Amino acid sequence: MSPQILTILPATSQQGLSIISAITNHPTLRTEYTLRALVRNPSSPKAQSLANQSIEVLPADLNNPDSLTPALSNTHTLILITLTDYSAPDLKHQELTQVQNVISACPSSLKHIIFSSAVPTHPHGREVDVFDSKFAAEEALRTLSSSHGIKVSVFYPGMFMQNFETFMRPLPDPEGKADLVVYNVVDGGKKIPLIDAVRDTGKFVVPILTGETEKVYAANGVWSFEEVVEIMGRVMGKKVRYVRMEEEVYAGFMPGQKGWQVVDMLRFYEQVGYYGGDEEGKVKETLRLVEGVRGFEEFVGEKLVRLE
């Protein structure tokens, strides 16, 4: 049987590139599928790198419905990653709109959608636009199961370890109590699922593609901020401490509405749980299905030592 077309949208995101790497290096999936990478700019260096691997690269934009129909033609399996824009005036419905654009463009050949989603917060009496927008998009996709017979699977990525290279990175301690300090608003003992999105996202998608499961809680493990700074200190050879900051102050470090959107999300992590509860159990169950993911220590050793 000829390989089926597996389309990744967007392909040059952190998750998209990791998924492409996992499939092209998998002993059976690399022959079962022909990859198609959808990107906003096919001339970008990342897109050109994919083209140089003999991967088909086509233009597509989730916010441009007219671009999606030709881009999705003849697709059998679609891996869909909606984009969060914290500056969007209607963040809560932004990703639902993106998915509705995809639904309108679905070809008759489409049999399986794998969606990067998030758990809903409203069942817990909360309202976190970033999470609820993704879950509303997931629910919209699931209508395709009954209306078009399209299988819908989901993976729920944990908090990206890459955040510790950017807005959560360790900073010089202004009080001199340690060498470095990590700031956040979450209780230091609360465990949060973390994923090395760049290296390992694709490894969590593999068991969905091989038919072992239709849902994965994609995280390399669960760590608290207290454990995070202990690991940083040990691996980096520095004294690192965690400081729980006032929400108003923390939000003020980010532009526009992003600060409070992030704080609302972090508050949900602490008070309910990143996956709505039982994070350790859900991650442990998923890790039985994946191979080769690394711990936070290895991430720090490779990525954070150079931030000193």
C-alpha positions in Angstrom: 0.0 0.0 0.0 1.3 3.5 -0.9 2.2 5.7 2.1 -0.5 8.0 3.3 0.0 11.8 3.5 0.5 13.0 7.1 0.3 16.7 7.4 1.7 18.8 10.2 0.3 22.3 10.8 2.3 24.3 11.7 5.4 22.3 10.9 8.1 24.7 12.1 6.7 25.2 15.6 8.6 23.6 18.5 6.1 20.8 18.7 5.9 20.4 14.9 9.6 20.0 14.3 9.8 17.5 17.2 7.0 15.5 15.7 8.6 15.5 12.2 11.9 14.3 13.8 10.2 11.4 15.7 8.3 10.2 12.6 11.3 10.4 10.2 13.4 8.4 12.8 10.7 5.8 13.6 11.4 2.4 12.0 7.8 1.9 10.7 6.1 5.2 10.7 8.6 6.7 8.3 7.5 4.2 5.6 3.8 4.3 6.4 3.5 8.1 5.9 4.7 10.7 3.4 5.1 13.9 5.4 3.7 17.3 4.4 4.9 20.4 6.3 2.5 23.4 6.3 4.1 26.7 7.1 3.3 30.4 6.8 6.5 31.2 5.1 8.0 28.4 2.9 11.1 30.5 2.3 12.1 30.6 6.0 15.3 28.8 7.1 13.4 26.2 9.1 11.0 25.5 6.2 13.9 25.2 3.8 15.6 22.8 6.1 12.6 20.5 5.9 12.5 20.8 2.1 16.1 19.8 2.1 15.0 16.5 3.8 12.7 15.8 0.8 9.6 16.8 2.9 6.9 18.5 0.9 6.5 22.1 2.2 3.4 24.1 1.4 2.1 27.5 2.5 -0.8 27.6 5.0 -2.1 29.9 7.7 -4.6 28.9 10.3 -6.0 32.4 10.3 -6.4 32.4 6.5 -9.2 29.9 5.5 -8.5 30.3 1.8 -4.9 28.9 2.3 -6.1 25.7 4.0 -8.1 23.9 1.3 -5.2 23.4 -1.2 -2.7 22.8 1.7 -4.8 19.9 3.1 -5.7 18.2 -0.1 -5.3 14.4 -0.1 -4.3 14.4 3.6 -5.0 11.2 5.5 -3.7 12.2 8.9 -3.5 15.8 10.2 -1.4 16.8 13.3 -2.8 20.2 14.3 -1.3 22.7 16.7 -3.3 25.9 17.1 -1.4 29.1 17.9 -1.9 31.1 21.1 -1.5 34.8 20.6 -1.7 36.5 24.0 -2.1 39.9 22.3 -5.3 38.8 20.4 -8.4 40.8 21.5 -10.5 37.7 21.6 -8.0 35.1 23.0 -10.8 32.9 24.4 -12.2 32.1 20.9 -9.0 32.5 18.9 -8.1 28.9 18.6 -11.7 27.8 18.1 -11.8 30.0 15.1 -8.6 28.5 13.8 -10.0 25.0 14.1 -13.3 26.0 12.5 -11.2 27.2 9.5 -9.6 23.7 9.4 -12.9 22.0 9.6 -14.2 24.0 6.7 -11.2 22.9 4.6 -11.2 19.2 5.5 -10.8 17.0 2.5 -12.7 13.7 2.0 -9.5 11.8 2.3 -9.0 12.9 6.0 -9.3 10.0 8.4 -7.5 11.0 11.5 -6.8 14.3 13.4 -4.3 14.5 16.2 -4.7 17.7 18.2 -2.5 19.5 20.7 -5.0 20.4 23.4 -5.5 21.4 27.0 -7.8 20.3 29.7 -10.9 22.4 30.4 -11.0 24.7 33.4 -14.7 25.5 33.6 -15.7 22.2 35.2 -13.6 23.4 38.1 -15.3 26.7 38.3 -12.4 28.5 36.7 -12.0 30.6 33.5 -8.5 30.3 31.9 -8.8 31.6 28.3 -5.6 29.9 27.1 -6.8 26.4 28.2 -10.5 26.9 27.5 -9.8 28.1 24.0 -7.9 24.9 23.2 -10.6 22.7 24.7 -13.4 24.4 22.8 -11.3 23.7 19.7 -11.0 20.1 20.7 -14.8 19.8 21.1 -15.4 21.3 17.7 -13.0 18.8 16.1 -14.8 15.9 17.8 -18.0 16.7 16.0 -16.2 15.4 12.9 -16.3 11.9 14.3 -20.0 11.7 14.0 -20.5 13.9 11.0 -17.6 12.7 8.8 -16.2 9.5 10.5 -12.9 11.2 11.3 -11.0 9.8 14.2 -9.9 12.5 16.7 -7.0 11.9 19.1 -5.4 14.4 21.5 -2.2 15.0 23.3 -1.9 17.4 26.3 1.6 18.9 26.4 2.9 19.8 29.9 4.5 23.2 30.7 7.5 23.6 28.3 10.9 23.2 29.9 11.9 25.9 27.3 10.2 28.5 29.5 13.2 28.2 31.8 15.3 29.6 28.9 13.0 32.6 28.5 10.6 34.3 30.8 11.1 31.8 33.7 14.9 31.7 33.4 17.0 31.9 36.5 18.2 35.5 37.1 21.0 37.0 39.3 19.8 37.3 42.9 19.4 41.0 43.6 19.3 40.3 47.4 22.6 38.3 47.3 21.0 35.3 49.2 21.9 33.0 46.3 23.7 33.2 43.0 20.5 32.9 41.0 16.8 33.1 41.7 13.7 31.8 39.9 10.5 33.8 40.2 6.9 32.6 39.9 3.5 32.9 41.6 3.0 29.1 42.2 3.5 27.5 45.6 7.0 26.1 45.6 5.9 22.6 46.5 3.2 22.2 43.8 4.3 19.6 41.2 3.8 20.6 37.6 4.2 18.4 34.5 7.1 19.5 32.3 7.9 18.6 28.7 11.0 19.1 26.7 8.9 20.3 23.8 11.7 20.6 21.3 13.3 17.2 21.9 10.4 15.0 23.0 7.0 16.1 21.8 7.1 13.8 18.9 7.9 10.8 21.1 4.5 11.3 22.8 2.7 11.4 19.5 4.2 8.1 18.3 1.9 5.9 20.4 -1.1 7.7 19.0 0.1 7.1 15.4 0.9 3.4 16.2 -2.7 2.9 17.6 -1.7 2.3 21.2 -3.8 5.1 22.6 -6.0 8.0 21.5 -5.0 10.4 24.4 -1.6 11.2 26.0 -0.6 13.5 28.8 2.6 14.5 27.3 5.2 15.3 30.0 8.7 14.0 30.8 7.8 14.0 34.5 6.4 16.2 37.3 8.5 18.6 39.3 7.8 21.4 41.8 9.6 24.8 41.6 11.5 23.8 44.7 12.7 20.7 42.9 13.5 22.7 39.8 15.8 25.1 41.6 17.5 22.2 43.5 18.2 20.5 40.2 19.5 23.8 38.7 21.8 24.4 41.6 23.2 20.9 41.6 23.8 20.7 37.8 25.0 24.3 37.3 27.1 24.4 40.4 25.3 27.4 41.8 23.1 28.3 44.7 19.7 28.8 43.2 16.6 29.7 45.2 12.9 30.0 44.4 10.9 33.2 45.2 7.1 33.2 45.1 6.2 36.6 43.8 3.0 38.7 44.2 0.7 38.1 41.3 0.4 41.8 40.4 4.1 42.2 40.3 4.7 39.1 38.2 2.0 40.0 35.7 3.5 43.4 35.3 6.7 41.9 33.8 4.8 40.9 30.7 3.3 43.2 28.0 -0.4 43.9 27.7 -2.9 41.3 28.8 -0.4 38.5 28.6 0.7 38.9 32.2 -2.7 38.2 33.7 -3.4 35.5 31.2 -0.3 33.7 32.4 -1.1 34.4 36.0 -4.6 32.9 35.6 -3.1 29.8 34.0 -0.5 29.4 36.8 -3.1 29.9 39.5 -5.1 27.0 37.9 -1.9 24.8 38.0 -1.6 25.4 41.7 -5.2 25.3 42.9 -6.6 22.6 40.6 -3.7 21.0 38.8 -2.2 21.3 35.3 -4.3 18.3 34.1 -7.2 18.9 36.4 -5.8 16.7 39.1 -3.8 13.4 39.5 -0.9 14.8 37.4 1.6 12.3 38.6 -0.8 9.3 37.9 -1.6 10.6 34.4 2.0 11.2 33.4 3.1 7.9 34.8 0.5 6.1 32.7 1.6 7.9 29.6 5.3 7.3 30.2 4.7 3.6 29.9 4.0 4.2 26.2 7.0 6.2 25.3 10.7 5.7 25.0 13.8 7.9 25.2 12.4 11.0 27.0 14.8 12.8 29.3 14.5 14.3 32.7 14.8 17.9 33.8 18.4 17.3 35.0 19.5 16.5 31.4 17.7 19.5 30.1 19.4 21.8 32.6 22.8 20.3 31.8 22.4 21.0 28.0 20.4 24.2 27.9 20.7 26.2 31.1 24.4 26.0 32.0 25.1 28.3 29.0 22.8 30.9 30.5 25.2 31.7 33.3 
